[in-house]
Amino acid sequence: MNTIKTIYCPACGNKMLKVNIPDVGFTIDICTEGCGGILFDNRELEIVCKSDEISEKIIKYLENNSFKCPDTTQVRICPVCSTNMVKTGGAAGLEIDVCNSCGAVFLDSNELKKFKNRK
């Protein structure tokens, strides 16, 4: 499910930029004016992580930017369905935000690389 509406970052509240990824036929939302967070709709993260080329493009897009550090202790609200997101722990010490209602996943700006390299 691609979100067409304008959405706001669950970490810092800034408007998220829709970045088209034609290789896989969907867009992802990136907080380019705030914290650098990335929102993946249901199953998009899984698809992106299977492609080194696509994930590296996103990582490069975020590198060399000075993003604001969001408050990681506050509850994040899913910008797709307005449900509270849940922090889930995982390998490599990652704690990512997942919406159990619609399946959206939010990664802070530095987490895509860590998520991709986990094991």
N, CA, C and O of each residue as an XYZ file, in Angstrom:
476
protein
N       0.851     -1.184      0.000
C       0.000      0.000      0.000
C       0.891      1.240      0.000
O       1.634      1.465      0.956
N       0.828      2.027     -1.035
C       1.562      3.284     -1.072
C       0.687      4.397     -0.530
O      -0.471      4.532     -0.925
N       1.232      5.191      0.369
C       0.478      6.317      0.879
C       0.628      7.469     -0.104
O       1.740      7.900     -0.409
N      -0.494      7.958     -0.593
C      -0.477      9.055     -1.554
C      -0.561     10.386     -0.830
O      -0.004     11.386     -1.281
N      -1.260     10.392      0.294
C      -1.433     11.640      1.035
C      -0.109     12.108      1.630
O       0.815     11.320      1.835
N      -0.041     13.403      1.901
C       1.124     13.961      2.583
C       1.130     13.416      3.999
O       0.115     13.437      4.695
N       2.285     12.930      4.408
C       2.375     12.422      5.773
C       3.469     13.157      6.534
O       4.359     13.773      5.947
N       3.379     13.074      7.832
C       4.320     13.767      8.701
C       5.085     12.753      9.532
O       4.542     11.734      9.960
N       6.338     13.051      9.749
C       7.258     12.150     10.426
C       6.764     11.794     11.833
O       6.427     12.682     12.616
N       6.720     10.502     12.152
C       6.292     10.104     13.493
C       7.319     10.432     14.576
O       6.998     10.392     15.764
N       8.541     10.755     14.181
C       9.585     11.053     15.170
C       9.701     12.543     15.469
O       9.885     12.927     16.624
N       9.595     13.395     14.435
C       9.823     14.823     14.670
C       8.695     15.719     14.169
O       8.701     16.920     14.442
N       7.735     15.164     13.448
C       6.578     15.931     13.006
C       6.733     16.702     11.714
O       5.779     17.344     11.272
N       7.892     16.664     11.095
C       8.086     17.382      9.831
C       7.451     16.631      8.664
O       7.260     15.416      8.713
N       7.130     17.383      7.617
C       6.570     16.808      6.402
C       7.603     15.868      5.783
O       8.789     16.189      5.715
N       7.135     14.703      5.335
C       8.042     13.719      4.734
C       7.992     13.842      3.213
O       6.929     14.060      2.632
N       9.143     13.700      2.582
C       9.275     13.768      1.131
C       9.038     12.394      0.533
O       9.601     11.406      1.004
N       8.215     12.322     -0.496
C       7.976     11.059     -1.190
C       9.086     10.851     -2.207
O       9.284     11.671     -3.104
N       9.811      9.740     -2.057
C      10.916      9.422     -2.965
C      10.517      8.198     -3.772
O      10.306      7.117     -3.223
N      10.419      8.380     -5.078
C      10.007      7.305     -5.970
C      11.172      6.345     -6.197
O      12.296      6.771     -6.465
N      10.897      5.055     -6.089
C      11.896      4.035     -6.375
C      11.355      3.211     -7.546
O      10.682      2.200     -7.344
N      11.656      3.653     -8.774
C      11.057      3.010     -9.944
C      11.456      1.545    -10.114
O      10.710      0.768    -10.710
N      12.619      1.164     -9.599
C      13.079     -0.221     -9.737
C      12.098     -1.220     -9.126
O      11.997     -2.357     -9.588
N      11.384     -0.801     -8.100
C      10.435     -1.702     -7.431
C       9.002     -1.207     -7.507
O       8.088     -1.887     -7.038
N       8.791     -0.039     -8.086
C       7.445      0.450     -8.320
C       6.721      1.026     -7.126
O       5.493      0.960     -7.069
N       7.437      1.589     -6.173
C       6.751      2.260     -5.069
C       7.557      3.449     -4.595
O       8.701      3.649     -5.003
N       6.944      4.233     -3.729
C       7.622      5.384     -3.135
C       7.791      5.129     -1.643
O       6.994      4.432     -1.016
N       8.851      5.712     -1.096
C       9.024      5.681      0.353
C       9.008      7.122      0.834
O       9.240      8.049      0.058
N       8.739      7.298      2.085
C       8.672      8.632      2.666
C       9.903      8.852      3.535
O      10.211      8.054      4.420
N      10.609      9.967      3.258
C      11.833     10.287      3.994
C      11.692     11.676      4.603
O      11.250     12.613      3.938
N      12.066     11.800      5.858
C      12.025     13.073      6.570
C      13.307     13.852      6.252
O      14.271     13.824      7.018
N      13.300     14.543      5.119
C      14.512     15.237      4.660
C      14.743     16.567      5.368
O      15.865     17.072      5.385
N      13.699     17.134      5.949
C      13.820     18.444      6.591
C      13.898     18.367      8.115
O      13.904     19.394      8.794
N      13.957     17.164      8.639
C      13.979     17.021     10.095
C      15.009     16.014     10.547
O      16.203     16.309     10.606
N      14.530     14.800     10.872
C      15.388     13.803     11.518
C      16.004     12.774     10.563
O      16.862     11.994     10.975
N      15.582     12.762      9.303
C      16.138     11.785      8.359
C      15.526     10.407      8.458
O      16.060      9.448      7.902
N      14.416     10.298      9.157
C      13.743      9.007      9.299
C      13.114      8.549      7.991
O      12.845      9.354      7.099
N      12.884      7.251      7.893
C      12.321      6.654      6.681
C      11.107      5.822      7.073
O      11.169      5.018      8.003
N       9.999      6.022      6.357
C       8.802      5.236      6.590
C       8.598      4.291      5.413
O       8.543      4.710      4.257
N       8.488      3.017      5.735
C       8.206      1.991      4.742
C       6.796      1.483      4.987
O       6.455      1.091      6.103
N       5.975      1.490      3.940
C       4.650      0.890      4.063
C       4.827     -0.619      4.162
O       5.931     -1.139      4.004
N       3.754     -1.296      4.418
C       3.746     -2.743      4.624
C       4.607     -3.491      3.605
O       4.350     -3.407      2.404
N       5.605     -4.206      4.057
C       6.493     -5.097      3.300
C       7.536     -4.392      2.426
O       8.367     -5.067      1.819
N       7.519     -3.059      2.344
C       8.489     -2.353      1.512
C       9.915     -2.500      2.029
O      10.846     -2.628      1.234
N      10.099     -2.486      3.340
C      11.444     -2.621      3.897
C      12.064     -3.946      3.487
O      13.241     -4.007      3.131
N      11.279     -4.987      3.537
C      11.746     -6.316      3.133
C      12.217     -6.308      1.673
O      13.256     -6.886      1.353
N      11.466     -5.666      0.805
C      11.815     -5.587     -0.621
C      13.094     -4.773     -0.809
O      13.985     -5.177     -1.555
N      13.184     -3.633     -0.136
C      14.362     -2.770     -0.256
C      15.613     -3.491      0.231
O      16.667     -3.388     -0.397
N      15.514     -4.214      1.333
C      16.681     -4.894      1.890
C      17.168     -6.059      1.033
O      18.311     -6.496      1.172
N      16.321     -6.557      0.162
C      16.750     -7.631     -0.742
C      17.575     -7.105     -1.909
O      18.211     -7.886     -2.617
N      17.572     -5.794     -2.116
C      18.304     -5.190     -3.222
C      19.407     -4.286     -2.690
O      19.132     -3.218     -2.142
N      20.652     -4.714     -2.854
C      21.777     -3.880     -2.418
C      21.766     -2.533     -3.136
O      22.062     -1.502     -2.531
N      21.430     -2.540     -4.410
C      21.438     -1.311     -5.200
C      20.438     -0.291     -4.658
O      20.769      0.884     -4.498
N      19.227     -0.739     -4.378
C      18.187      0.176     -3.894
C      18.503      0.669     -2.490
O      18.408      1.866     -2.219
N      18.875     -0.234     -1.601
C      19.154      0.197     -0.228
C      20.365      1.126     -0.188
O      20.385      2.074      0.597
N      21.360      0.871     -1.010
C      22.532      1.751     -1.048
C      22.170      3.136     -1.576
O      22.730      4.131     -1.117
N      21.250      3.220     -2.526
C      20.793      4.523     -3.027
C      20.154      5.323     -1.902
O      20.402      6.521     -1.764
N      19.333      4.658     -1.100
C      18.662      5.344      0.005
C      19.687      5.769      1.054
O      19.634      6.895      1.549
N      20.610      4.886      1.392
C      21.651      5.203      2.374
C      22.496      6.379      1.897
O      22.793      7.283      2.677
N      22.883      6.375      0.630
C      23.684      7.481      0.061
C      22.880      8.782      0.097
O      23.431      9.850      0.361
N      21.585      8.688     -0.168
C      20.713      9.859     -0.148
C      20.744     10.530      1.228
O      20.668     11.755      1.330
N      20.854      9.729      2.271
C      20.825     10.257      3.638
C      22.189     10.682      4.164
O      22.272     11.487      5.092
N      23.258     10.148      3.581
C      24.605     10.465      4.067
C      24.935     11.937      3.843
O      24.377     12.590      2.961
N      25.836     12.431      4.645
C      26.330     13.809      4.560
C      25.254     14.851      4.827
O      25.353     15.984      4.356
N      24.245     14.480      5.566
C      23.213     15.421      5.980
C      23.248     15.536      7.495
O      23.539     14.571      8.201
N      22.953     16.706      7.970
C      22.884     16.930      9.413
C      21.422     16.898      9.821
O      20.700     17.882      9.657
N      20.996     15.775     10.346
C      19.610     15.635     10.769
C      19.482     15.901     12.253
O      20.407     15.656     13.028
N      18.314     16.411     12.641
C      18.026     16.637     14.050
C      17.809     15.285     14.717
O      17.238     14.370     14.122
N      18.264     15.171     15.940
C      18.094     13.921     16.681
C      16.735     13.941     17.386
O      16.508     14.768     18.269
N      15.836     13.038     17.000
C      14.503     13.040     17.617
C      14.515     12.418     19.010
O      15.454     11.717     19.388
N      13.474     12.687     19.747
C      13.295     12.091     21.063
C      12.855     10.638     20.859
O      11.750     10.382     20.383
N      13.705      9.710     21.214
C      13.406      8.293     20.992
C      12.553      7.686     22.100
O      12.145      6.529     22.005
N      12.283      8.457     23.147
C      11.509      7.913     24.257
C       9.999      8.116     24.083
O       9.204      7.438     24.735
N       9.602      9.044     23.207
C       8.172      9.289     23.064
C       7.518      8.253     22.143
O       8.156      7.712     21.240
N       6.246      7.996     22.391
C       5.485      7.065     21.566
C       5.314      7.687     20.187
O       4.969      8.863     20.068
N       5.554      6.910     19.164
C       5.408      7.387     17.800
C       4.073      6.900     17.243
O       3.683      5.747     17.426
N       3.396      7.797     16.568
C       2.091      7.499     15.986
C       2.277      7.233     14.494
O       2.920      8.018     13.796
N       1.723      6.142     14.013
C       1.842      5.787     12.604
C       1.188      6.861     11.740
O       0.007      7.159     11.923
N       1.932      7.446     10.805
C       1.348      8.480      9.957
C       0.412      7.927      8.884
O      -0.273      8.694      8.208
N       0.376      6.621      8.725
C      -0.503      6.002      7.735
C      -1.891      5.763      8.317
O      -2.896      6.077      7.680
N      -1.949      5.196      9.555
C      -3.249      4.812     10.113
C      -3.531      5.397     11.497
O      -4.566      5.095     12.093
N      -2.629      6.226     12.014
C      -2.800      6.921     13.298
C      -2.837      6.005     14.518
O      -3.407      6.372     15.546
N      -2.243      4.830     14.419
C      -2.148      3.893     15.531
C      -0.786      4.057     16.207
O       0.191      4.413     15.548
N      -0.715      3.803     17.508
C       0.580      3.836     18.180
C       1.512      2.800     17.570
O       1.117      1.655     17.347
N       2.748      3.203     17.300
C       3.750      2.270     16.796
C       4.407      1.602     18.000
O       4.436      2.163     19.095
N       4.928      0.412     17.786
C       5.551     -0.369     18.844
C       7.033     -0.493     18.541
O       7.422     -0.783     17.410
N       7.860     -0.273     19.557
C       9.298     -0.466     19.378
C       9.604     -1.948     19.482
O       9.207     -2.608     20.442
N      10.306     -2.462     18.497
C      10.672     -3.875     18.517
C      12.180     -3.989     18.525
O      12.872     -3.305     17.770
N      12.677     -4.844     19.370
C      14.105     -5.090     19.437
C      14.497     -6.131     18.424
O      13.682     -6.953     18.005
N      15.734     -6.090     18.038
C      16.184     -7.066     17.060
C      17.673     -7.241     17.118
O      18.344     -6.765     18.033
N      18.171     -7.925     16.135
C      19.606     -8.165     16.038
C      20.340     -6.838     15.859
O      19.741     -5.840     15.455
N      21.594     -6.832     16.150
C      22.474     -5.674     15.995
C      22.073     -4.503     16.888
O      22.427     -3.358     16.606
N      21.334     -4.785     17.967
C      20.961     -3.728     18.900
C      19.967     -2.723     18.351
O      19.853     -1.618     18.882
N      19.254     -3.078     17.312
C      18.278     -2.169     16.720
C      16.965     -2.197     17.482
O      16.540     -3.240     17.980
N      16.341     -1.057     17.565
C      15.008     -0.947     18.121
C      14.209     -0.112     17.128
O      14.295      1.116     17.128
N      13.434     -0.783     16.283
C      12.716     -0.087     15.225
C      11.243      0.062     15.600
O      10.729     -0.657     16.457
N      10.578      1.006     14.942
C       9.170      1.277     15.216
C       8.316      0.587     14.162
O       8.523      0.763     12.962
N       7.351     -0.202     14.631
C       6.483     -0.974     13.742
C       5.034     -0.679     14.095
O       4.681     -0.558     15.268
N       4.196     -0.563     13.064
C       2.764     -0.412     13.279
C       2.130     -1.783     13.131
O       2.153     -2.371     12.051
N       1.566     -2.288     14.213
C       0.930     -3.597     14.171
C      -0.417     -3.579     13.459
O      -0.983     -4.633     13.170
N      -0.930     -2.389     13.178
C      -2.218     -2.273     12.503
C      -2.077     -2.362     10.979
O      -2.760     -3.159     10.336
N      -1.183     -1.535     10.399
C      -1.059     -1.499      8.937
C       0.251     -2.081      8.414
O       0.403     -2.265      7.206
N       1.190     -2.371      9.300
C       2.450     -2.977      8.882
C       3.547     -2.000      8.512
O       4.620     -2.419      8.079
N       3.305     -0.706      8.671
C       4.343      0.281      8.371
C       5.520      0.110      9.329
O       5.351     -0.301     10.477
N       6.719      0.435      8.833
C       7.936      0.370      9.639
C       8.646      1.710      9.510
O       8.820      2.223      8.405
N       9.057      2.278     10.643
C       9.794      3.536     10.648
C      11.204      3.277     11.155
O      11.398      2.684     12.216
N      12.186      3.730     10.382
C      13.579      3.627     10.778
C      14.148      5.018     10.969
O      13.914      5.903     10.146
N      14.894      5.223     12.045
C      15.625      6.467     12.207
C      16.697      6.526     11.126
O      17.002      5.510     10.502
N      17.268      7.701     10.899
C      18.157      7.926      9.750
C      19.344      6.966      9.665
O      19.800      6.665      8.562
N      19.846      6.490     10.770
C      21.022      5.620     10.755
C      20.672      4.135     10.802
O      21.571      3.294     10.815
N      19.401      3.803     10.830
C      19.021      2.412     11.076
C      18.918      1.526      9.833
O      19.000      0.305      9.960
N      18.743      2.092      8.640
C      18.619      1.249      7.454
C      19.886      0.445      7.222
O      19.829     -0.751      6.935
N      21.016      1.097      7.347
C      22.296      0.387      7.153
C      22.460     -0.714      8.194
O      22.870     -1.826      7.862
N      22.144     -0.413      9.445
C      22.244     -1.414     10.507
C      21.254     -2.557     10.289
O      21.581     -3.724     10.503
N      20.037     -2.206      9.859
C      19.017     -3.223      9.624
C      19.447     -4.154      8.501
O      19.291     -5.371      8.599
N      19.979     -3.587      7.453
C      20.410     -4.362      6.302
C      21.564     -5.290      6.666
O      21.649     -6.400      6.142
N      22.441     -4.858      7.547
C      23.636     -5.628      7.909
C      23.442     -6.519      9.128
O      24.387     -7.180      9.559
N      22.232     -6.552      9.696
C      21.994     -7.362     10.896
C      22.153     -8.842     10.592
O      22.086     -9.234      9.427
N      22.353     -9.641     11.561
C      22.421    -11.105     11.474
C      23.008    -11.629     12.746
O      23.162    -12.840     12.902
